[in-house]
Amino acid sequence: MAILEEVSEKGIGWPLGVGLVVLAVSAGPKLVKAGRPLIKRAIKGYLAVQEKSKEMFAETSERMQDLYAEAKHEYDEEAAIMKAEAEMAPEQEAVQAEKPAQGARRSSRAKKTEPEPETTEE
C-alpha cells in the first residue's frame, strides 16, 4: 500500500496504469495462447475426475444394494423361523404339561390311583 501511495504522490500513477493496460492488451493474447494448453489439461483432469467419481458412486451404490438385499433376506429367514417357533410353542407346552418331567415326583396332594385288580369272567 505504501508503494501505491508513493506512486500516486509522485504523479507516476497515470503513466504506470496506462503502461500496464497497454502491456495487458498486447501480451493478453500471448498469455491466453500459452495458458490454453494448461486450461485444456485442467478441464481434461476435471472430466477424468468426474468420470472416476461417477464410477465410484455407482459401485458404492451397487454394493449398498447388495448389502441391503442380503440383510433383508437374512431378516426374512429369521422372522420366518421365529414365527414357526411361536406357532409351535403352544403345542409343545401342551405336550410337556401332559408328561411329567423325568425324575419329577408327584406331590403329596396328587391323587394316587391304584391299578384295578384284574377280574376274570367265567
C-alpha atoms as a printed R data frame, in Angstrom:
    type eleno elety resid chain resno       x        y       z
1   ATOM     1    CA   MET     A     1   0.000    0.000   0.000
2   ATOM     2    CA   ALA     A     2   2.840    2.327   0.756
3   ATOM     3    CA   ILE     A     3   4.212    1.828  -2.761
4   ATOM     4    CA   LEU     A     4   0.892    2.843  -4.289
5   ATOM     5    CA   GLU     A     5   0.769    5.951  -2.118
6   ATOM     6    CA   GLU     A     6   4.286    6.931  -3.170
7   ATOM     7    CA   VAL     A     7   3.496    6.370  -6.857
8   ATOM     8    CA   SER     A     8   0.321    8.447  -6.631
9   ATOM     9    CA   GLU     A     9   2.149   11.262  -4.746
10  ATOM    10    CA   LYS     A    10   4.919   11.472  -7.347
11  ATOM    11    CA   GLY     A    11   2.480   11.611 -10.230
12  ATOM    12    CA   ILE     A    12   3.704    8.410 -11.843
13  ATOM    13    CA   GLY     A    13   0.351    6.630 -11.287
14  ATOM    14    CA   TRP     A    14  -1.284    7.564 -14.580
15  ATOM    15    CA   PRO     A    15   1.617    6.665 -16.810
16  ATOM    16    CA   LEU     A    16   2.188    3.436 -14.901
17  ATOM    17    CA   GLY     A    17  -1.505    2.484 -15.162
18  ATOM    18    CA   VAL     A    18  -1.590    3.234 -18.875
19  ATOM    19    CA   GLY     A    19   1.571    1.180 -19.358
20  ATOM    20    CA   LEU     A    20   0.061   -1.816 -17.553
21  ATOM    21    CA   VAL     A    21  -3.090   -1.601 -19.662
22  ATOM    22    CA   VAL     A    22  -1.057   -1.487 -22.891
23  ATOM    23    CA   LEU     A    23   1.069   -4.419 -21.682
24  ATOM    24    CA   ALA     A    24  -2.048   -6.450 -20.800
25  ATOM    25    CA   VAL     A    25  -3.634   -5.728 -24.194
26  ATOM    26    CA   SER     A    26  -0.523   -6.622 -26.155
27  ATOM    27    CA   ALA     A    27   0.537   -9.590 -24.007
28  ATOM    28    CA   GLY     A    28  -3.002  -10.843 -23.314
29  ATOM    29    CA   PRO     A    29  -3.439  -12.946 -26.423
30  ATOM    30    CA   LYS     A    30   0.047  -14.383 -25.994
31  ATOM    31    CA   LEU     A    31  -0.747  -15.311 -22.374
32  ATOM    32    CA   VAL     A    32  -4.036  -16.837 -23.454
33  ATOM    33    CA   LYS     A    33  -2.247  -18.868 -26.142
34  ATOM    34    CA   ALA     A    34   0.356  -20.011 -23.640
35  ATOM    35    CA   GLY     A    35  -2.273  -20.717 -20.993
36  ATOM    36    CA   ARG     A    36  -4.653  -22.514 -23.350
37  ATOM    37    CA   PRO     A    37  -2.947  -25.947 -23.085
38  ATOM    38    CA   LEU     A    38  -2.822  -25.544 -19.328
39  ATOM    39    CA   ILE     A    39  -6.533  -24.710 -19.215
40  ATOM    40    CA   LYS     A    40  -7.333  -27.652 -21.517
41  ATOM    41    CA   ARG     A    41  -5.349  -30.018 -19.247
42  ATOM    42    CA   ALA     A    42  -7.218  -28.694 -16.220
43  ATOM    43    CA   ILE     A    43 -10.562  -29.288 -17.952
44  ATOM    44    CA   LYS     A    44  -9.491  -32.795 -19.021
45  ATOM    45    CA   GLY     A    45  -8.415  -33.520 -15.460
46  ATOM    46    CA   TYR     A    46 -11.790  -32.339 -14.185
47  ATOM    47    CA   LEU     A    47 -13.592  -34.569 -16.690
48  ATOM    48    CA   ALA     A    48 -11.433  -37.569 -15.702
49  ATOM    49    CA   VAL     A    49 -12.138  -36.969 -12.009
50  ATOM    50    CA   GLN     A    50 -15.854  -36.596 -12.776
51  ATOM    51    CA   GLU     A    51 -15.899  -39.889 -14.710
52  ATOM    52    CA   LYS     A    52 -13.977  -41.723 -11.968
53  ATOM    53    CA   SER     A    53 -16.256  -40.350  -9.258
54  ATOM    54    CA   LYS     A    54 -19.346  -41.473 -11.208
55  ATOM    55    CA   GLU     A    55 -17.885  -44.988 -11.403
56  ATOM    56    CA   MET     A    56 -17.055  -44.995  -7.699
57  ATOM    57    CA   PHE     A    57 -20.534  -43.785  -6.736
58  ATOM    58    CA   ALA     A    58 -22.171  -46.381  -8.989
59  ATOM    59    CA   GLU     A    59 -20.032  -49.156  -7.494
60  ATOM    60    CA   THR     A    60 -20.734  -47.974  -3.960
61  ATOM    61    CA   SER     A    61 -24.447  -47.818  -4.717
62  ATOM    62    CA   GLU     A    62 -24.389  -51.348  -6.113
63  ATOM    63    CA   ARG     A    63 -22.567  -52.650  -3.037
64  ATOM    64    CA   MET     A    64 -25.074  -50.963  -0.739
65  ATOM    65    CA   GLN     A    65 -27.954  -52.502  -2.681
66  ATOM    66    CA   ASP     A    66 -26.304  -55.930  -2.377
67  ATOM    67    CA   LEU     A    67 -25.827  -55.486   1.383
68  ATOM    68    CA   TYR     A    68 -29.441  -54.374   1.734
69  ATOM    69    CA   ALA     A    69 -30.679  -57.414  -0.204
70  ATOM    70    CA   GLU     A    70 -28.552  -59.791   1.912
71  ATOM    71    CA   ALA     A    71 -29.679  -58.207   5.173
72  ATOM    72    CA   LYS     A    72 -33.343  -58.291   4.098
73  ATOM    73    CA   HIS     A    73 -33.045  -61.955   3.097
74  ATOM    74    CA   GLU     A    74 -31.469  -62.880   6.454
75  ATOM    75    CA   TYR     A    75 -34.087  -60.848   8.312
76  ATOM    76    CA   ASP     A    76 -36.935  -62.572   6.449
77  ATOM    77    CA   GLU     A    77 -35.433  -66.003   7.205
78  ATOM    78    CA   GLU     A    78 -35.074  -65.178  10.908
79  ATOM    79    CA   ALA     A    79 -38.611  -63.807  11.022
80  ATOM    80    CA   ALA     A    80 -39.965  -66.996   9.431
81  ATOM    81    CA   ILE     A    81 -38.074  -69.135  11.967
82  ATOM    82    CA   MET     A    82 -39.356  -67.023  14.856
83  ATOM    83    CA   LYS     A    83 -42.907  -67.258  13.521
84  ATOM    84    CA   ALA     A    84 -42.649  -71.031  13.160
85  ATOM    85    CA   GLU     A    85 -41.274  -71.329  16.701
86  ATOM    86    CA   ALA     A    86 -44.057  -69.137  18.034
87  ATOM    87    CA   GLU     A    87 -46.690  -71.294  16.345
88  ATOM    88    CA   MET     A    88 -45.122  -74.490  17.701
89  ATOM    89    CA   ALA     A    89 -44.664  -73.168  21.255
90  ATOM    90    CA   PRO     A    90 -48.298  -73.693  22.428
91  ATOM    91    CA   GLU     A    91 -48.277  -77.244  21.059
92  ATOM    92    CA   GLN     A    92 -45.024  -78.055  22.836
93  ATOM    93    CA   GLU     A    93 -46.284  -76.569  26.098
94  ATOM    94    CA   ALA     A    94 -49.401  -78.731  25.907
95  ATOM    95    CA   VAL     A    95 -47.328  -81.861  25.290
96  ATOM    96    CA   GLN     A    96 -44.952  -81.002  28.119
97  ATOM    97    CA   ALA     A    97 -47.851  -80.337  30.503
98  ATOM    98    CA   GLU     A    98 -49.192  -83.853  29.884
99  ATOM    99    CA   LYS     A    99 -45.872  -85.579  30.569
100 ATOM   100    CA   PRO     A   100 -44.188  -85.108  33.923
101 ATOM   101    CA   ALA     A   101 -40.529  -84.240  33.732
102 ATOM   102    CA   GLN     A   102 -38.082  -87.072  34.246
103 ATOM   103    CA   GLY     A   103 -37.221  -87.577  37.880
104 ATOM   104    CA   ALA     A   104 -40.148  -85.463  38.989
105 ATOM   105    CA   ARG     A   105 -42.083  -86.705  41.980
106 ATOM   106    CA   ARG     A   106 -45.746  -86.473  42.416
107 ATOM   107    CA   SER     A   107 -46.868  -84.037  45.011
108 ATOM   108    CA   SER     A   108 -48.414  -85.440  48.136
109 ATOM   109    CA   ARG     A   109 -51.670  -83.859  47.114
110 ATOM   110    CA   ALA     A   110 -51.731  -85.650  43.816
111 ATOM   111    CA   LYS     A   111 -54.331  -88.322  43.622
112 ATOM   112    CA   LYS     A   112 -52.792  -91.744  43.879
113 ATOM   113    CA   THR     A   113 -54.530  -94.278  41.788
114 ATOM   114    CA   GLU     A   114 -54.032  -97.932  42.300
115 ATOM   115    CA   PRO     A   115 -54.370 -100.309  39.434
116 ATOM   116    CA   GLU     A   116 -57.665 -102.123  39.344
117 ATOM   117    CA   PRO     A   117 -57.492 -105.833  40.061
118 ATOM   118    CA   GLU     A   118 -57.963 -107.965  37.066
119 ATOM   119    CA   THR     A   119 -61.141 -109.933  37.055
120 ATOM   120    CA   THR     A   120 -61.729 -112.968  35.009
121 ATOM   121    CA   GLU     A   121 -65.101 -113.882  33.819
122 ATOM   122    CA   GLU     A   122 -66.052 -117.450  33.670
